[in-house]
Amino acid sequence: MSTIKAIVFDAYGTLFDVFSLDQRLAHHFGDKADEINQIWRRKQLEYTWLRSLMQQYVPFSDVTAEALLYACHQVDVDLNTTAKEDLMQQYFQLTTFAEVPGLLQQLAQKYKLAILSNANLAMLEAGAQHNQITNHFTKILSADTIQHYKPTPAVYQLAVDGLEASKEHIVFVSSNTWDVAGASAFGLQAMWLKRGNKVLEIMGFEPVKILQKLDDLLSI
């Protein structure tokens, strides 16, 4: 592997725990909260892919709201204005996984760090500020600036341009297998953070390394 100059992180599921919303979901939806959250996250991703293919872009905050409404329809639950506004606001202050702040502090001493996400810049900046990790990043990069979603190659190009480094010198870390495939196909040094019981996509675009935990980045 080439000399590493920068490490770029996906946001949701990699740095920020989307299931840190569990308590608020339970408050609004009771015993259907877990099912709604699972559908919400899955449909959120599917809508970014559908909108990319249809060339019908809307910001990620809108996609997230649409996916939440779909999830509630799927389980036959009414989504009132109070619940919708509360849950959407929570997306601006998701909690990071416990190991993230300390790890970023260590990595920032050696590499340029960045976030590259489909989320709106306002969502990403708010999340970073909420968790007090903003100062560890050289760049926070949003697909919204070009109005295309990952895994479109142009989104990964934002990392190359923003960090002023060539593809082979940039490590890209994601817990999302489709994102790893996209980054690998683009030419970044893609690493898969193995959270949960997922398996890699079978498309011929493999990660250069599988991380069993995020702290494994300290030994790359």
C-alpha positions as CSV (number, residue, x, y, z in Angstrom):
1,M,0.0,0.0,0.0
2,S,1.2,3.5,-0.9
3,T,2.3,6.0,1.7
4,I,-0.8,7.3,3.5
5,K,-1.3,11.1,3.7
6,A,-4.9,11.3,4.6
7,I,-7.8,9.2,6.1
8,V,-11.3,9.9,5.1
9,F,-14.3,8.6,7.1
10,D,-17.9,8.0,6.1
11,A,-20.2,9.5,8.7
12,Y,-23.2,7.4,9.6
13,G,-22.6,4.0,10.9
14,T,-18.8,4.6,10.9
15,L,-18.3,7.7,13.1
16,F,-21.8,8.5,14.2
17,D,-24.1,5.8,15.6
18,V,-27.5,6.0,13.9
19,F,-28.9,3.7,16.5
20,S,-28.2,6.3,19.2
21,L,-31.7,7.5,18.3
22,D,-33.2,4.5,20.0
23,Q,-34.5,6.3,23.1
24,R,-36.2,9.0,21.1
25,L,-37.8,6.5,18.8
26,A,-39.0,4.5,21.7
27,H,-40.5,7.6,23.2
28,H,-42.5,8.3,20.0
29,F,-43.3,4.7,18.8
30,G,-43.0,2.3,21.7
31,D,-42.5,-1.3,20.9
32,K,-42.3,-0.5,17.1
33,A,-39.3,1.7,17.5
34,D,-36.7,-0.8,16.6
35,E,-38.5,-2.0,13.5
36,I,-39.0,1.6,12.4
37,N,-35.4,2.5,12.9
38,Q,-34.2,-0.5,10.8
39,I,-36.6,0.4,7.9
40,W,-35.7,4.1,8.2
41,R,-32.0,3.5,7.7
42,R,-32.4,1.0,4.9
43,K,-34.9,3.2,3.0
44,Q,-32.7,6.3,3.6
45,L,-29.9,4.6,1.6
46,E,-32.2,3.2,-1.0
47,Y,-33.7,6.6,-1.7
48,T,-30.2,8.1,-2.3
49,W,-29.6,5.4,-4.9
50,L,-33.0,5.8,-6.5
51,R,-32.7,9.5,-6.7
52,S,-29.3,9.2,-8.2
53,L,-30.5,6.9,-10.9
54,M,-33.6,9.0,-11.6
55,Q,-31.5,12.2,-11.5
56,Q,-33.9,13.7,-9.1
57,Y,-31.7,15.1,-6.4
58,V,-32.9,16.5,-3.1
59,P,-30.7,17.2,0.0
60,F,-30.1,14.3,2.4
61,S,-32.2,15.9,5.1
62,D,-35.2,15.6,2.7
63,V,-34.3,12.0,1.9
64,T,-34.1,11.3,5.6
65,A,-37.5,12.7,6.2
66,E,-39.0,10.8,3.3
67,A,-37.5,7.6,4.5
68,L,-38.9,8.2,8.0
69,L,-42.4,8.7,6.6
70,Y,-42.0,5.5,4.6
71,A,-40.9,3.5,7.7
72,C,-44.0,4.7,9.6
73,H,-46.3,3.8,6.7
74,Q,-44.6,0.4,6.5
75,V,-45.5,-0.5,10.1
76,D,-48.8,1.4,10.0
77,V,-47.9,4.1,12.5
78,D,-48.9,7.8,12.2
79,L,-46.0,10.2,12.1
80,N,-47.2,13.4,13.7
81,T,-45.4,16.8,13.3
82,T,-43.9,16.7,16.8
83,A,-42.3,13.3,16.3
84,K,-41.0,14.2,12.9
85,E,-39.4,17.4,14.0
86,D,-37.9,15.9,17.1
87,L,-36.4,12.9,15.2
88,M,-35.0,15.1,12.4
89,Q,-33.4,17.4,14.9
90,Q,-31.8,14.4,16.6
91,Y,-30.1,13.6,13.3
92,F,-28.1,16.8,13.7
93,Q,-26.7,15.6,17.1
94,L,-26.1,11.9,16.7
95,T,-23.7,10.5,19.2
96,T,-20.4,9.1,18.0
97,F,-19.3,5.6,18.8
98,A,-17.4,5.6,22.1
99,E,-13.9,5.1,20.6
100,V,-14.2,7.8,18.0
101,P,-13.1,11.1,19.8
102,G,-9.9,9.6,21.3
103,L,-8.9,7.8,18.1
104,L,-9.4,10.9,15.9
105,Q,-7.2,12.9,18.3
106,Q,-4.4,10.4,17.8
107,L,-4.7,10.0,14.1
108,A,-4.8,13.8,13.5
109,Q,-1.3,14.0,14.8
110,K,-0.1,12.0,11.8
111,Y,-2.6,12.4,9.0
112,K,-5.0,14.8,7.4
113,L,-8.5,13.7,8.4
114,A,-11.8,14.3,6.7
115,I,-15.4,13.3,6.6
116,L,-17.0,12.4,3.3
117,S,-20.7,11.9,3.5
118,N,-24.0,12.0,1.6
119,A,-25.4,14.2,4.4
120,N,-25.9,18.0,4.1
121,L,-22.9,20.0,5.4
122,A,-25.1,21.5,8.1
123,M,-25.9,18.0,9.4
124,L,-22.3,17.0,9.4
125,E,-20.9,20.2,11.0
126,A,-23.6,20.1,13.7
127,G,-22.8,16.4,14.5
128,A,-19.1,17.1,14.7
129,Q,-19.6,20.1,17.0
130,H,-22.1,18.2,19.2
131,N,-19.4,15.6,19.8
132,Q,-16.5,18.1,20.0
133,I,-14.5,16.5,17.2
134,T,-14.6,19.3,14.6
135,N,-11.0,20.4,15.2
136,H,-9.6,17.0,14.3
137,F,-10.7,17.4,10.6
138,T,-8.9,19.2,7.8
139,K,-12.1,19.0,5.8
140,I,-15.8,18.0,6.2
141,L,-17.0,17.2,2.7
142,S,-20.6,16.8,1.6
143,A,-22.1,15.2,-1.5
144,D,-24.6,18.1,-1.4
145,T,-22.0,20.4,-2.9
146,I,-22.2,18.5,-6.3
147,Q,-25.8,17.2,-5.8
148,H,-24.9,13.6,-6.4
149,Y,-24.8,10.7,-3.9
150,K,-22.2,8.1,-3.2
151,P,-21.2,5.7,-4.7
152,T,-21.1,8.1,-7.7
153,P,-17.3,8.6,-8.5
154,A,-17.6,12.4,-8.4
155,V,-18.4,12.3,-4.7
156,Y,-15.1,10.4,-3.9
157,Q,-13.3,12.9,-6.1
158,L,-14.2,15.5,-3.5
159,A,-11.7,13.9,-1.1
160,V,-8.9,14.0,-3.7
161,D,-9.6,17.7,-4.5
162,G,-10.3,18.8,-0.9
163,L,-7.3,17.1,0.6
164,E,-5.0,17.8,-2.4
165,A,-3.7,14.2,-2.4
166,S,-3.8,11.5,-5.0
167,K,-6.1,8.5,-4.7
168,E,-3.5,6.0,-3.7
169,H,-2.4,8.2,-0.8
170,I,-6.0,8.4,0.7
171,V,-7.5,5.8,3.0
172,F,-11.3,5.7,3.0
173,V,-13.0,4.0,5.9
174,S,-16.6,3.0,6.0
175,S,-18.8,0.4,7.8
176,N,-21.1,0.4,4.8
177,T,-20.1,-2.4,2.3
178,W,-21.6,-0.6,-0.7
179,D,-19.6,2.5,0.2
180,V,-16.4,0.4,0.4
181,A,-17.1,-1.0,-3.0
182,G,-17.7,2.5,-4.4
183,A,-14.5,3.9,-2.9
184,S,-12.5,0.9,-4.1
185,A,-13.8,1.2,-7.6
186,F,-12.8,4.8,-7.6
187,G,-9.3,4.0,-6.6
188,L,-9.1,5.1,-3.0
189,Q,-7.4,2.8,-0.4
190,A,-10.8,1.5,0.9
191,M,-10.9,-0.1,4.3
192,W,-14.0,-1.8,5.7
193,L,-14.9,-1.3,9.3
194,K,-16.7,-4.6,10.2
195,R,-19.5,-3.6,12.5
196,G,-22.2,-6.3,13.1
197,N,-22.7,-9.4,10.9
198,K,-22.5,-7.8,7.4
199,V,-20.6,-9.4,4.6
200,L,-18.8,-7.7,1.8
201,E,-20.4,-7.0,-1.6
202,I,-19.5,-9.6,-4.3
203,M,-18.6,-7.2,-7.1
204,G,-14.9,-7.5,-7.5
205,F,-14.1,-4.3,-5.6
206,E,-12.4,-5.4,-2.4
207,P,-11.1,-3.4,0.5
208,V,-7.3,-3.3,1.0
209,K,-7.9,-4.0,4.7
210,I,-10.7,-5.2,7.0
211,L,-10.8,-3.4,10.3
212,Q,-12.2,-5.4,13.2
213,K,-12.4,-2.2,15.2
214,L,-11.7,1.4,14.4
215,D,-8.6,1.5,16.6
216,D,-7.0,-0.9,14.1
217,L,-6.3,2.3,12.1
218,L,-3.5,3.0,14.6
219,S,-1.4,0.2,13.1
220,I,-1.9,0.7,9.3
